[in-house]
Amino acid sequence: MISYLASRLLQTIATLVVMSVLVFVGLYMVGNPVDALLSSSATPAERIAVIHAFGLDRPIWDQYALFVWKALHGNLGNSFVYGQPALRLILARMPATLELAFGALLLALLIGIPLGIRAGLRPEGLVSKSIMTFSILGFSLPTFWIGLMMVLVFSVELGWLPSSGRGQTVELLGVPVSFLTRDGLAHLLLPALNLALYKISLVIRLTRAGVMEVSQLDYVRFARAKGLTEGRILRVHVLKNTLIPLITVIGLEFGAVIAFAVVTETIFAWPGMGKLIVDAIGVLDRPVILAYLLLTVVMFSVINLIVDILYAIVDPRVRLAGGA
Amino acid sequence: MKLLAVTALALSVALPNPAPAKSLTIGLAAAATSLDPQFYVIGPNSALARNIFDGLVNQDAHQKIQPALAISWSRTDDTTWDFKLRPGVKFHDGSPFTANDVVASIKRVPGASKNSPSSFLPYVKAIKDVVAVDPMTVRITTNGPAPLLLNDLSRIAILPASDATVTTEQMNQGKGVIGTGPFKFVSWVPEDQVVLARNDAYWGGKPAWDKVTLRVFKNDSARTAAMLSGDVDMIEDIPTTDTQRLRKDAQVSVVNMTSNRLMYLHMDQGRSTSPFAKGPDGSNPLLKRDVREALSLSIDRAALVQRIMDGQGTPAGQVVPDGYFGQDPTLKVPAYDAGKAKALLARAGYPHGFELTLHASNDRYPNDSKIAQALGQLFSRIGIKTGVVTLPASVYFSRASKLEFSMIMGGAAVETGEPSGVLGPLLETYGPGAGQGNRGRYSSPAFDAALKEARHTLDEGAREALLRKATEIAMHDVGIIPLFFLDNTWAMKKGLSYPGRSDGYTLAFDVKAK
């Protein structure tokens, strides 16, 4: 277990280094942030002063070395635009994004698994066919369009739910969350559902396929022959074995949910990290872009680790070994 | 403490509420990046600051200078200005406003500029010294005659002297965000919203709103949806595609005003060969005035504004809109004349046109890529084989500054309220300290001389004449091709009114309930 964790840590560090070099060189080649930031009436002297203040006049390897040195001391640099530590800017917005992502994940599981089971148990029924049609729509319609339609229908026409923003928040262990207030939940519902649609479809399909496959296996037939109730067969024998591929995919997808949240956050004016990174890219605010991407790498690594551990818990045949 | 709060609550319940709390929620198109009004010169920050802070003088809806914290001023000689301060003004924390606050605020600018991507230093550059003569008088001495001093001062927010050592970072955490403006700062969630409360003691009259919430909707559709769903009472910057829909909505009224932002074309006039403009012999056709005029005449500005901008613009023939200081009434918007344009091309030696690529941004100005496409078609109509390439602003401006293009589209805001603020950066001969945004490298000694003289002329009449002369020279040479001024737009619930502003700021104080 320890050697497994150590090798995972090394992998993560290697990814961080590669990622930071790529971003550094990439942004260096794209352009000079000062051209995007400075007003056109600034004199060349002011321009040079800003370039110097941001350290952009040094050679790129020098800039990178300085960045690594500071990063090792926990400082990922100050945002050019905000003049504040980039990491703090991102962490301040992270709860909103994570709340949205978890909300979407929860909806995906709560809606997707029951529908998937239903479709898997009686694949030929009309209800199952409708569920599968819905899942095709969920897969193929673009998130931003669905989001706008949701706003149009539920906010503009019907006026049931607010169209944007995060609503009232309360502190939970020092972190502002909105799902504990009525107003906050009302604000969360539409964006979370929007983000979850694709996930719901995915979960339905995975669950259906798993249930159909496992139901045909000998031990399920045997269980049935033994006279066990359908409920018990479903819970103990079918569902548990269906869960294994589901956990892997959902785990990986959770990372994607956070990344895809950008679109949903923009449409619903949700104050998360996604909006920050989009703007940062627009003005080449390198410290923010770097900090965000590095944080994403760490997040993905942690999610993968959790997935592997869960996997081992659900499937006793899996052993976590070093170098896996 | 708790007991006090309970008592206060009991009292507030017991007393009859004289009037329902009036609150206003506004949907903005861009987020302020800092609460420090002296940190970063950019529209959203300046607009937010104007809700909370005042300058010695303020710019009105048409960028004319109006008395604010100074009620009058006089010049004792070419470089000495005395400002009489408004008596009885109090900061949001209750402390009285005096000359010391002005001195401290102006002296704070260099410190607040340290890590700024675009600082306020240019606005204090002309100021040599500032002293408090008495508590109600400030004397400013300038490095040479400074006709734009009042414009500069209108950009400098006045903070209490106790804020002199407060850093930008502390302000971003809400510390020392204290001004004399119509609203007090309450809270800020970056990229999301700012909450303000009424300043009952505002010197300019009692604001109409108890509470103002400024929310940010960068996505155009989201902003319109927030307006239509009633999440907000008012939005700024209506997407051009939604203008018609909002105009037709009986619940919504729409306000349009010509903005101070000029869309223009820069043409490479600095090199005999240019990478993206090639005549049959490979030389740069844009060096010829006739060619530049032909390009200008080939543009149907009225159609551009009507079709591409859905009417949200005003055709331009010079660098400032009507009604601005230095606007030249003799300069008309060039009329669309493809026939004359073709004749000019032939006269210049290009009867069969030449090859040209127009470069433009695609995410910086409203409809920028669509405008560029339309321009490409207009140029093609007079026989110029035109390609159009659009790029994200982050890449585009860097490459444009390195002179990698031959013809580019840009937008310039008349921040000073008069032409020199645009003429200088865009058209003055490029060199150290001048022509910094002159990506076409236009150069005219006569123009430079007129502009330079205007910068040192304090007499308003003489200065206006010099600015007009400079404008006429540049427009006659077709140094740039002015296209149109963008419009600023607002939409609000019926029952609200907003006069609109050419600088595009959305100021809650000016939003009134009818």
Interface residues (C-beta under 8 A of the other chain):
Chain A: V30 G31 N32 P33 V34 D35 A36 L37 L38 S39 S40 S41 A42 T43 P44 A45 E46 R47 V50 A53 F54 N78 F80 V81 Y82 G83 Q84 L89 A92 R93 L148 V151 L152 S155 V156 G159 P162 S163 S164 G165 R166 T266 I267 F268 A269 P271 K275 L276 D279 I281 G282 V283 L284
Chain B: A31 T33 S34 F39 Y40 V41 I42 K114 N115 S116 P117 S118 S119 L121 P122 T168 E169 N172 V189 P190 E191 D192 Q193 R215 V216 F217 K218 N219 S221 A222 A225 A226 L228 S229 G230 D231 D363 P392 A393 S394 V395 F397 S398 R399 S401 G410 A412 E415 G421 G424 P425 L426 P432 G433 A434 Q436 G437
